[in-house]
């Protein structure tokens, strides 16, 4: 295996559109790194530049110790798994798995051994003689993974490989990819727009927006210490609640908004911020229906109750602010009731309203 290094990688199209505005990061040898962001943010363009399917406008791309900017895709020692599987419909599973190796002129016994090993690893042994049309979506995706696996590349590139699967298959195949990575210790770059996939699969995550990298960190660091409002709102389901207002000092630090006052932690970075417009965020699970000792409280009107089985989402309104609360399925007040929400000031995230950057980051 090998690591991948991007140094100020940039993609500008002929019409002047900047697809990627200078991406710099390392994919460590044996790491599963996820590129995540909304559609059109530059994550797939970055992956395609690594694969050699998009030309690089400027910057440097290394796979291992080799600069590969001008190296053909076939010579980069990578294998790519696409969203649409790209299986040959007239070939059996075994023939699909073996096809790339045959093109490379591998010996027949080597091909047979690698196909057998991949089939065993991905539990495809019972379907090797079937055509793709006789397979389920999950099996087709495993064949696509197996075709990459038999090549034993330095780097695996996966472009939204689960997008065409239903919810149940997405979960099971996601776990298969995680197990496969643990067994192989392979270098993988995985692209998705799904923040749940990113959080559960990635050892580190690169968050893209409008062609620019917003933050690179571990899943939990991104969740607990988002660098800006975009990252805070993009990661987490339901999304973080945001309150926009003015930072005040009367009676202690607080956010003052129309019909709302949120006490804030007495943190040095907030105390030094001055009276200015800020945005305060709090995760849905950090609001409590039962306020504990020392907790701050907020009055809100309950508008909608969404039971989803093992938890309940409450949609409330406080002043002009809409709030979503995640709570266990306990006895709840009726819609229309006024409830008291408790929260710890330590759970709040403060951002500058003008720059959208985390205060004190």
N, C-alpha and C positions, 0 to 999 in steps of 0.2 A: 504494500500500500504506500501512499504518498500523501503529503499535505498539499494544499493549494493556497497560493498567495495572490491577492489582488492589490495592486498599488495604483490608486487613483484611476481606476478603469472607467472609461467614459464612452458613451455611445450617442452620437448625434446623427440623425437621419438626414437624407438629402433635402427634405423640406424644412430643415432647421430645428425640428423637434428633438429635444434632449431626452432620450430614453433612460439613460443612467448618467448621473451628474457627478462622476468621480467616486466610485466605490472602492474602499480600502478595507480589507479584512483578511484574516488567515483562517483557513480550515485546517485544523490540526490533524496529523496522521492518526487515523482511526476514529475520528470524531464524526458524529451525526449533527450537522449544522443545518438549521432550517431558515429559509428566506421566506418572510411572510409580509403581507400587506394587501391592500385592496386591488381590484383589477386596474391595470395600467400603471402600477407604481414602479415598475422596472425590475421586479424580481425574476420573471421568466427571461427577460432580455439579458440579465446578468448570467443566468444559468446557461443560456444559449451562447453567450460569449465564451464561457468556460468550455463548453462543448465544441466550439469552433463553428457553430451554425450561424453566428452573427459576427461580422467583422468588428474589430475593436478600433474606435476612432483615435483614442490615445490612452496612455497608461501601460502598465506591464502586468502580464499574467504568467505566473509560474505554476507548474505542476511538478512537485518535487523540487529539484534544483534547476530545472530546465525552463527557460523562457519559451512559451508556446504561442505567442501572438500570431505568428505566421505559419504555424504547423497545421497541417491538414487534420480534420477531425479523426480520421482513421489512424493517425499516427500519434494521438495524444494519450493513448492507453486509458481511455475512459469508456464507460458503458452507460447508456441513457435509457431510462424507462419513461415512456410517454403517457399522457393522459388517456389516449385512445387505444392503448395496448399495442396497435400496429402489428398484429399477428397475420401470418399468411393463411388465408381461409382454406386453401386447397392442401395444406400440409398438416400432418398429424402433430400432436403436442411434441413428440420426440423429434420430428423433423424440424419443427420451429425452434426447439432448443438447440439443435445441432447446426442449423443453417449458417450462422455466423462463423462457427469454427471451421466448417467446410470451406467457406470463402477464404479463410486465412490459411488453408492448406494444412490444418492439423492432422496428425495421424489418426487412423480409424479407431485404434484402441484408446487413444487419448480422448477422442470425441465421445466414445461409448462410456468411458469412465466418468467424464465430467457431467454428461447427461444423467447418468445413473445417480451420481452424488447430488446433483441439483434436484432431481425428482424426489429423492429420499428426504432431503432437507425441507422441501416445500410440500411434501405429502401429495405428490402428483403421480406416484407409481402406478396407481390404478387407472389412469386416464391417458397414458402415453400414446395409445393407438387411436385416440379420439381426435376428430377435427374440432377446431375452435367453436363451431356452431353448436356442438353438443356439450359445451361446457357452461357452467354458471359464470356470472360476472366475476365472482371472487376467484374462481379457478383460472379464468383468462388473465386476471391481473397477476396471479402467481406464475403463470407461464411467462408473462412479460418480465417479471422479476428474475425468473430462472434463466431466461435468454441472456440477461445481463450478467447473471451470476456465473454461468459457464465460461465466460470470457476471462474471468479472474483479473479484472482491470485494476489499475491503481486507484481509480476514483469512480464511484457510482453517482450518477446524476438522476434525480427523480423529479419529474415535472408534473405536479398535481396528480399523482398516480391513482388516487382514490375518488376523484371527482365524479366518476360515472357509476359508483356503487351506491346502493341504498344504505340507510343509516346503520343497520345491523352488520352488513358486510364491511362497511367502512371501519367499524370498531374492531371486528375480528382481523381484518387485513392489516390495520394499523398495528395491532399487537404482533402480528406475524413479522412485520417489518422491524419492529423494535427487538423482537427475539433474534431475528436474522442478524441484525447489527451487533448484538451482544455476542453471538456465536462467531461471527467472522472478524470482529474488530475492524470493520471496513471503514474507509473514508467515504462519507456520503454527504451530498448536498441535496437538500429536499426543499422543493418549492410548494407552497400552499397559500391559499387565501383564507383558510380555515384556522382561526386562532386556537381552537381546541386541539387540532392536529399538531400545530406548532408547539403548544405548551406540553403536550404529552409525549412527543417524539424527540424534540430537540434537546441536545445537551447544552447548546447555546442557540440563540435566535437572533437573526438580523431583521430588524423592522424597517421596511421601506415605505416611503410616501413620496409621490411625485418625482420619482427617480433619485431621491436622496435617502441616505441611511439616517434613520432617526435615533436608533439605539441598538447596541449589541451587548447582550448579557445572557445570563442563565434565565430560564423561565421564571423562577420565583423572584429573582432580583428585578426583572421587568415588571412583574405584577406588584411587588411591594414598593419599588422605588422607580416608578416611571419617570423618564427624563423630561417629558413634556406632555401637554394635554392630549395630543394625538395618541401617543403610546398608552397613556392612562385609559383613554376611551376605547381604543381598539382591542386591547387584551382584557378579557373578562366577560362573562355572560351570566346574567345581564350586565350591561356596561356600568362603569362607575357613574355615580350621581355627581353632577356639577352644580355649583352655586356661584354666581357672579355678583360681585359687589365691591364695597370699599373697605379697606383695612382700617379699623378704628382702634383707639387706645382707651376710650372712656370706660372705666370699670374693668379694665383688663383687655387684652387683645381679642378682637372679634371681627367677624365679617358682617357688615351692615348692608342689607339689600332691601328692596321694597317689601315691607311687611315681614321681615325676617332678620334675626340676629343670631349668628352662630359663634359662640365662644371658641377661641382658637388656643392651641398650646402656647405656652410662654417660651417659645423657641428663640434663640439668639438671631437666627436668620430672618424671622418675622419681625422681631423687635427692631431690627436695623433697616427694615424695608421701607419705613415711612408710610404715610397715608396715601395709598394709591389703589387703583383698581386691581383686584386679584380675582382668581378663580379658585375655589376650594372644592376638592373632590373627596368622596367617601364611597367605599365599596358597599354594595347592597347588603352583604353579610355583616358589615360593621355597625349597622343600625340594629338595635334591640327593642323588642316590644316591652320588655321588663327592664327598666333602667336600674343598673346596679349602683352600689355605693360609690360616690365620687363621679358618677357619669353626668354629662351634660344632657339636657333634654330639649326636645323640639316638638311643638304641637303641629299635627298634620291631619288632614281629612282623608279617610280611606275611601277610594273611588272604585277600584276593581280588585277582585281576589282571583288569582290564577293558581289553582292546585295542580301540581304536576307529579304527584306521587309521593316521593320521599321528601319533598320540600314544597313550599308555597311562595309565590311571588305576589307581593302586595304593591299596588300602584296607588300612590298618595299624592296630595298636593299641600304644600306649605307656602302661603303667599302666592307668588307667581312661579314658584319652583315645583317641578314634577319630580317625584322621588319613587324609586323602586327599592323594595326591601325583600331580602331573601330570609325566610324563616322556616323552622321545622313545622310539620303539619300538626300544630296544636290547636286548642280551642281559640277561635279568632273572633273579633268583633264583626258586626255586620257592615256591609258597604254603606257609606254615608256617615259612619261614626267618626268622631274626633278621637285620635289616639295620641299617646305620648311616646315618642321615640327617644331612646337613650343611645348615646354614643360616647366613646372615649376620645378626647382631643388628640391623643397619640395616633388615632386611626386616620386623621385627616391628612390630605395632600394639598399643598398650596402652590399655585402657579401664578406667574406674572401674566396679567390679562393682555398686555401689549405684545410680549414676546412669546407667550404660551410656554415658556420654559419653567421648570421646577425651581421654586425659590430655595436657594441654598444648595442646589445641586453641585 
